[in-house]
Amino acid sequence: MQDIEEKLAHLERVVDDLSGVVARQQDEIDRLTRRVEMLMQREAEREDAGGGGVHLGDEKPPHW
């Protein structure tokens, strides 16, 4: 019986530790999701403003 109680206590501790890890990961995912949304909104605003930026990938080098 004592062996089962020790295993149960160990499992409860592991579950608590994993719960903390999952909570931190969710916080990080939420933070990164907000950042991506912000960057996408900025890029959409930049495109709506006329796209005055230079698209270097579309231009030929000056020596061509």
C-alpha positions, -999 to 999 in steps of 0.1 A, spaced: 0 0 0 28 24 8 44 17 -26 11 28 -43 9 59 -22 45 69 -31 38 63 -68 6 84 -65 24 112 -48 51 111 -75 25 111 -103 7 141 -87 39 160 -86 47 152 -122 12 163 -133 15 196 -114 49 202 -130 36 194 -165 5 216 -159 29 245 -152 48 238 -183 17 237 -204 5 270 -188 38 287 -197 37 274 -232 1 287 -237 12 321 -224 41 321 -249 18 310 -278 -7 337 -269 21 363 -269 35 352 -302 0 351 -317 -5 387 -308 28 397 -323 21 379 -355 -13 396 -357 3 430 -351 29 424 -378 3 412 -403 -18 443 -395 12 466 -400 20 449 -433 -16 453 -445 -15 490 -436 17 494 -454 2 477 -486 -29 499 -483 -8 530 -480 5 525 -516 34 501 -510 59 529 -513 86 505 -502 111 490 -526 107 454 -535 143 445 -540 135 409 -550 115 422 -581 142 447 -593 171 440 -616 205 450 -603 219 483 -617 245 465 -638 219 447 -660 
